[in-house]
């Protein structure tokens, strides 16, 4: 079948769905109306599904063969961002918007389900369509990937529509693509006192200031210079009076890395530096390190099939190499123990302003959604033949 033609023929269906979801955004774990609309489409397509984690879904389309089982995933949640696009289909919910493209992701996956269900005679595999909540909270995939409904999947794929990439271009290369994303929360405890008599207090502020600098030595002195990593202290709060030494200081921040080994060592290194620095300043501390997402690392064979899928739909010129970056995507949890890949499909407007993801004016060129549908469908065809 001519996949690109089928994607084009369904363009109005895709755009209609995207604009519906865009008008009715729901944030993580609250995607009840979103789930309801997805169910309506799946019922129309006669594709059975099960609810997962409250607002999530897994729909299953069985072809002529039970295996391989290919999992196609979309995130379904929106952001707590006030939209300022002026679009006729702008968010109807105050303070919430699809400012990252998840509305388009859902539309692409439902269109893919439609095309594959209408051409089931050409399907020599089973496809599971995964509708995952709470990606923006770095919480959905971590739990979803543990569910029994996805344990039998042989290969995973997801698409992120990406405004920095111009429409018509796609990146699917192997290797690290997005970093891990962890969070940390630190309370330094001293003893309050009068600012005029610092010797009678234990001041947590100099300790906090030292830690802001000392924690940077993890990247500069403990991780190889060829291995990118980030340790960022993003908030520091202590005291509220000009002449009172506070009893505690609070810091929080994030860490990023592309290597599983580096990802594993960072919290241990942080704890050691925090402990020794606090000891030097006579303070104590409470330290909480929260694992958010794993690095997104595209598996070689999955990327190879994806490259073939792009060539067979959009042509060789559509393939681009796009540098890895320190944004995060919890799709990484699906690929923790199974092969798969994440594609970046160009959604940047050629003749209009391009705003970054999470910006209040974020929008996409909807032709990118058509290209994403073609990639989803063609990847299934490439993979069913490769893994048979």
ABEGO torsion letter per residue (X at the ends): XBAAAAAAAAAAAAAAAAAAAAABBBBBGAAAAAAAAAAAAAAAAGBBBBBBGGABBBBBBBBABAOBBBBBBBBABBBBBBBBAGBAABBABBGBBBAAGAAAAAAAAAAAAAAAAAAAAABABBBBBBBBBGAAAGAAAAAAAABAAAAABABBBBBBBBAABBBGBBBABBEBABBBBBBBBBBBBBBBBBAABAAABBBAAAAAAAAAAAAAAAAAAABBAABBBBBBBABBBBEABAABBBABBBBBBBBBBABAAAAAAAAAAAAAAAAAAAAAAGBBBBBBBBBBBBBBBBBAAAAAAAAAAAAAAAEAAABBBBBBBABBBAAAAAAAABBEBBBBBBABBAABBBBBBGBAABBBBAAAAAAAAAAAAAAAAAAAAAAX
